[in-house]
Amino acid sequence: MPPLEQTRSSRDEPRNVPPRTNDLPSSRPQSTRTARATVHFALPKGRMADAVCDLLATAGVRVHTDARAYRPQLSLPGFETKLLKPQNIVGMLAEGSRDLGFAGADWVAEKRADLVELLDTGLDPVRIVLAAPLRYIRDGALRVPGDRPPVIASEYEQLTRSWLADRAPNARFVRSYGATEVFPPEDADAIVDNTATGSTLRANQLEIVDELMRSSTRLYANPRALDVPEKRRAIDDLTLCLRAVLEARQRAMVELNVATDALDTVIAGLPCMRQPTVARLHGDTGFAVRAAVPRAGLPQLVPELRARGATDIVVSSCEQIVP
């Protein structure tokens, strides 16, 4: 007969024995620990959304959502995400209900929010300008008929009032809620609004008088979130990946072959990040050279490299570059 297994039923367990240390419940609720480690992330709705999602996707972060969902899922662990209007993102970051989010620099300046700018994506660049009908502009300045104070309409109350304090302290401000360009001339003499190309202003017979600031989509964090090590690590990692995508978009990978006697001449004309990668070709017939170069200079660079002795030039796109 095989020996009996050395087991005891639960009835045989000794009573009043303290539980093992790893069986003890946590002194803090589980939800508190999870909330502390989770980064509360805000993604913009509207005009900024497509470019931001494309940036994330290129960095390998997928955003799973549908047309009516306001709480998309990220393929990145440790992030809880919500879709919000950029103006609301700024407010929630400032209050601390969101740790991280994309917003325009114009709304951060308008709301005077105490945030940490982590990354200027350069996406959706706009200018915040004062514009008026041409008949109200003389010598490059706003001049309304008579002695009455000018009326300025805008969604940007703080930016506008700051500009007016120096240049037209007697002006009257009118708050707009979108479609600001239709206010002049009946309901306002001039407006302060954002513009990318100026086409909307021109379509409404408005000319730019002055520029208040330039803005773009940027990644901001609440300062207190960066004081939490777990959150800081996750935020820094995401920022690194996004910056790598933006760097790669400015560069292209150039690969070429060159004979030994022309190697130094080709490398001298190659604007690489540090030093190019150089390897001997099979049969010791020359060298293969590889470098990430500024994309904007390619039309001039490729013919120049060819003239210096490069052959078999291949140009390809980069997904991410981490310097």
C-alpha positions as CSV (number, residue, x, y, z in Angstrom):
1,M,0.0,0.0,0.0
2,P,1.4,3.4,-0.9
3,P,2.2,5.7,2.0
4,L,-0.5,8.2,3.0
5,E,0.0,11.8,1.8
6,Q,0.9,14.1,4.6
7,T,-2.2,16.4,4.3
8,R,-4.6,17.9,6.8
9,S,-8.1,19.1,6.2
10,S,-9.2,22.6,7.0
11,R,-10.8,21.2,10.2
12,D,-7.3,20.2,11.4
13,E,-5.8,23.7,11.0
14,P,-4.8,25.2,14.4
15,R,-7.1,28.0,15.5
16,N,-6.1,31.5,16.5
17,V,-3.0,31.4,14.5
18,P,-2.1,34.8,13.0
19,P,-2.2,34.9,9.2
20,R,1.0,34.9,7.2
21,T,2.4,38.3,6.4
22,N,1.7,38.1,2.7
23,D,-2.0,37.3,3.4
24,L,-2.5,40.5,5.4
25,P,-4.7,43.1,3.7
26,S,-3.0,46.2,2.6
27,S,-3.1,49.1,5.0
28,R,-4.2,51.3,2.1
29,P,-7.2,50.5,-0.2
30,Q,-6.3,49.0,-3.5
31,S,-8.1,51.7,-5.4
32,T,-5.8,54.3,-3.7
33,R,-2.7,52.6,-4.8
34,T,-4.0,52.2,-8.4
35,A,-5.1,55.8,-8.7
36,R,-1.6,57.0,-7.5
37,A,0.2,55.0,-10.2
38,T,-2.3,55.8,-13.0
39,V,-1.6,58.7,-15.3
40,H,-4.8,60.6,-16.0
41,F,-4.4,61.6,-19.6
42,A,-6.4,64.1,-21.7
43,L,-6.6,63.9,-25.5
44,P,-8.1,66.9,-27.5
45,K,-11.3,66.8,-29.4
46,G,-11.8,68.7,-32.6
47,R,-9.2,70.2,-34.9
48,M,-6.2,68.9,-32.9
49,A,-7.4,65.3,-32.6
50,D,-6.3,63.7,-35.8
51,A,-2.8,65.0,-35.7
52,V,-2.3,64.0,-32.1
53,C,-3.7,60.5,-32.7
54,D,-1.4,60.1,-35.7
55,L,1.6,61.2,-33.5
56,L,0.7,58.7,-30.9
57,A,0.2,55.9,-33.4
58,T,3.6,56.6,-35.0
59,A,5.1,56.3,-31.5
60,G,3.4,52.9,-31.2
61,V,0.6,54.0,-29.0
62,R,-2.8,53.0,-30.4
63,V,-6.0,54.9,-29.4
64,H,-9.1,52.6,-29.4
65,T,-12.3,54.6,-29.6
66,D,-15.4,55.2,-31.6
67,A,-17.3,58.2,-32.8
68,R,-19.3,58.6,-29.5
69,A,-16.8,57.4,-27.0
70,Y,-15.2,60.0,-24.7
71,R,-13.0,57.5,-22.8
72,P,-10.8,55.9,-25.3
73,Q,-8.4,53.1,-24.4
74,L,-4.7,53.4,-25.0
75,S,-2.4,50.4,-25.8
76,L,-0.1,51.9,-23.2
77,P,-0.5,50.4,-19.7
78,G,-0.9,52.8,-16.7
79,F,-2.9,55.5,-18.6
80,E,-6.5,56.4,-18.1
81,T,-7.7,58.6,-20.9
82,K,-10.5,61.1,-21.6
83,L,-11.4,63.1,-24.7
84,L,-11.9,66.8,-23.9
85,K,-12.0,70.2,-25.6
86,P,-8.5,71.8,-25.5
87,Q,-9.8,74.7,-23.4
88,N,-11.2,72.2,-20.8
89,I,-7.9,70.2,-20.8
90,V,-6.1,73.3,-19.7
91,G,-8.5,73.9,-16.8
92,M,-8.5,70.3,-15.7
93,L,-4.7,70.1,-15.8
94,A,-4.5,73.2,-13.7
95,E,-6.9,71.8,-11.2
96,G,-5.1,68.5,-11.1
97,S,-7.9,66.2,-12.1
98,R,-5.8,65.4,-15.2
99,D,-2.1,64.8,-15.0
100,L,-1.1,65.0,-18.6
101,G,-2.7,66.4,-21.8
102,F,-2.4,68.0,-25.2
103,A,-3.5,71.7,-25.5
104,G,-2.7,74.8,-27.4
105,A,-0.2,77.2,-26.0
106,D,-2.7,80.0,-26.6
107,W,-5.2,78.6,-24.1
108,V,-2.6,78.0,-21.5
109,A,-1.6,81.6,-21.9
110,E,-5.2,82.8,-21.9
111,K,-6.0,80.9,-18.7
112,R,-2.7,81.7,-17.1
113,A,-2.4,78.1,-16.1
114,D,0.6,77.0,-14.0
115,L,1.6,74.0,-16.1
116,V,4.9,72.3,-17.2
117,E,5.4,72.3,-20.9
118,L,7.0,68.9,-21.8
119,L,6.9,69.0,-25.6
120,D,6.1,71.4,-28.4
121,T,4.8,69.2,-31.1
122,G,4.7,72.0,-33.7
123,L,1.3,70.6,-34.8
124,D,-1.5,72.9,-35.8
125,P,0.5,76.1,-35.7
126,V,-1.5,79.3,-35.4
127,R,-1.0,83.0,-34.7
128,I,-3.2,85.0,-32.3
129,V,-3.7,88.3,-34.1
130,L,-5.7,91.5,-33.9
131,A,-7.6,92.0,-37.2
132,A,-9.9,94.8,-38.4
133,P,-11.5,96.1,-41.6
134,L,-9.0,97.9,-43.8
135,R,-10.8,101.2,-43.3
136,Y,-10.0,101.1,-39.6
137,I,-6.3,100.6,-40.1
138,R,-4.0,103.6,-40.6
139,D,-0.2,103.6,-40.5
140,G,-0.3,100.0,-39.3
141,A,-2.5,100.8,-36.3
142,L,-6.1,100.5,-35.4
143,R,-8.0,103.8,-35.9
144,V,-11.7,104.0,-35.5
145,P,-13.7,107.1,-36.6
146,G,-14.5,109.8,-34.1
147,D,-13.4,109.9,-30.5
148,R,-15.3,106.8,-29.4
149,P,-13.4,103.9,-27.8
150,P,-12.9,100.9,-30.1
151,V,-14.9,97.7,-29.6
152,I,-12.8,94.5,-29.7
153,A,-14.4,91.1,-29.8
154,S,-12.6,87.9,-28.9
155,E,-12.8,84.5,-27.1
156,Y,-9.4,85.4,-25.7
157,E,-10.3,87.8,-22.9
158,Q,-7.1,87.9,-20.9
159,L,-4.8,88.0,-23.9
160,T,-6.9,90.8,-25.5
161,R,-7.1,92.9,-22.3
162,S,-3.4,92.6,-21.8
163,W,-2.8,93.8,-25.3
164,L,-5.3,96.6,-25.0
165,A,-3.8,97.8,-21.7
166,D,-0.7,99.0,-23.5
167,R,-2.2,100.1,-26.8
168,A,-5.8,101.0,-26.4
169,P,-6.7,101.3,-22.6
170,N,-10.0,103.0,-23.4
171,A,-11.2,100.1,-25.7
172,R,-14.3,98.1,-24.8
173,F,-14.1,94.3,-24.8
174,V,-16.9,92.1,-26.1
175,R,-16.8,88.3,-25.3
176,S,-17.4,86.1,-28.3
177,Y,-18.3,82.4,-28.4
178,G,-17.0,81.3,-31.7
179,A,-17.3,82.7,-35.3
180,T,-15.6,85.9,-34.0
181,E,-14.7,87.0,-37.6
182,V,-18.3,87.9,-38.3
183,F,-18.5,90.6,-35.6
184,P,-17.0,93.5,-37.6
185,P,-18.0,96.0,-38.6
186,E,-21.5,96.1,-37.1
187,D,-20.9,94.5,-33.7
188,A,-17.2,95.3,-33.2
189,D,-14.4,97.3,-34.8
190,A,-11.8,94.6,-34.5
191,I,-11.2,91.1,-33.3
192,V,-8.5,89.0,-31.6
193,D,-8.6,85.5,-33.0
194,N,-6.4,82.7,-34.1
195,T,-5.4,82.1,-37.7
196,A,-3.4,79.5,-39.5
197,T,-3.4,80.9,-43.1
198,G,-5.3,84.1,-42.8
199,S,-7.9,82.9,-45.4
200,T,-10.9,83.2,-43.0
201,L,-9.9,86.7,-42.1
202,R,-9.5,87.7,-45.8
203,A,-12.8,86.1,-46.6
204,N,-14.4,88.4,-44.1
205,Q,-12.5,91.5,-45.3
206,L,-10.3,91.7,-42.3
207,E,-6.6,92.6,-42.2
208,I,-4.1,91.7,-39.6
209,V,-3.0,94.7,-37.5
210,D,-0.8,93.0,-34.9
211,E,0.3,89.6,-33.7
212,L,-0.2,88.8,-30.0
213,M,1.5,85.4,-29.9
214,R,2.2,82.2,-31.7
215,S,0.7,78.9,-30.6
216,S,0.9,75.2,-31.5
217,T,-0.3,71.9,-29.9
218,R,1.9,71.1,-26.9
219,L,2.1,68.4,-24.2
220,Y,1.6,69.7,-20.7
221,A,1.7,68.2,-17.3
222,N,0.4,69.2,-13.9
223,P,3.5,70.0,-11.7
224,R,2.2,67.9,-8.9
225,A,1.9,64.8,-11.1
226,L,5.6,65.0,-11.8
227,D,6.3,64.8,-8.1
228,V,4.9,61.2,-8.1
229,P,7.8,58.9,-9.1
230,E,5.6,56.3,-10.8
231,K,3.7,58.9,-12.8
232,R,6.9,60.9,-13.6
233,R,8.5,57.7,-15.1
234,A,5.5,56.9,-17.3
235,I,5.2,60.5,-18.4
236,D,8.9,60.8,-19.2
237,D,8.8,57.6,-21.2
238,L,5.9,58.7,-23.3
239,T,7.4,62.1,-23.9
240,L,10.7,60.5,-25.0
241,C,8.8,58.4,-27.6
242,L,6.8,61.3,-28.9
243,R,9.9,63.5,-29.2
244,A,11.6,60.7,-31.1
245,V,8.8,60.7,-33.6
246,L,9.0,64.5,-34.1
247,E,12.8,64.3,-34.5
248,A,12.4,61.5,-37.1
249,R,9.9,63.6,-39.1
250,Q,12.5,66.2,-39.5
251,R,15.1,63.8,-40.9
252,A,15.6,61.1,-43.5
253,M,17.9,58.1,-43.7
254,V,20.4,58.4,-46.5
255,E,22.4,55.3,-47.5
256,L,25.0,55.3,-50.2
257,N,28.1,53.6,-51.6
258,V,31.4,55.4,-52.3
259,A,34.8,54.4,-53.5
260,T,37.7,54.6,-51.1
261,D,39.3,57.6,-52.6
262,A,36.1,59.6,-52.4
263,L,35.1,58.6,-48.9
264,D,36.4,61.7,-47.1
265,T,34.9,64.0,-49.7
266,V,31.5,62.5,-49.4
267,I,31.5,62.5,-45.6
268,A,32.5,66.1,-45.5
269,G,29.3,67.0,-47.4
270,L,27.1,64.8,-45.2
271,P,25.2,66.7,-42.5
272,C,24.6,63.9,-40.1
273,M,23.6,64.0,-36.4
274,R,27.0,63.0,-35.0
275,Q,29.1,60.8,-37.2
276,P,27.9,58.6,-40.1
277,T,28.0,54.8,-40.0
278,V,30.7,53.5,-42.4
279,A,31.2,49.9,-43.3
280,R,33.4,48.2,-45.9
281,L,31.7,46.7,-49.0
282,H,32.1,43.0,-49.9
283,G,35.3,42.5,-51.7
284,D,36.8,45.6,-50.3
285,T,35.6,47.6,-53.3
286,G,34.6,50.7,-51.3
287,F,32.4,51.7,-48.4
288,A,28.7,51.8,-47.5
289,V,27.7,55.0,-45.6
290,R,24.6,55.6,-43.6
291,A,23.4,58.8,-41.9
292,A,20.2,60.5,-40.7
293,V,20.1,63.9,-42.4
294,P,17.7,67.0,-42.3
295,R,14.8,66.2,-44.6
296,A,14.4,69.8,-45.7
297,G,17.8,69.8,-47.3
298,L,17.4,66.7,-49.4
299,P,16.8,68.5,-52.8
300,Q,20.2,70.1,-52.5
301,L,22.0,67.2,-50.7
302,V,21.3,64.3,-53.0
303,P,22.8,66.0,-56.1
304,E,25.7,67.3,-54.0
305,L,26.5,63.8,-52.7
306,R,26.3,62.4,-56.2
307,A,28.8,65.1,-57.4
308,R,31.2,64.2,-54.6
309,G,31.3,60.6,-55.8
310,A,28.5,58.8,-54.0
311,T,26.6,56.1,-55.9
312,D,23.6,53.9,-55.2
313,I,22.0,56.6,-53.0
314,V,18.9,55.4,-51.1
315,V,16.6,57.8,-49.1
316,S,14.1,56.3,-46.7
317,S,11.8,57.6,-43.9
318,C,12.5,57.2,-40.2
319,E,9.9,56.3,-37.6
320,Q,11.7,57.4,-34.5
321,I,15.1,58.9,-33.7
322,V,16.3,59.0,-30.1
323,P,19.5,61.2,-30.0
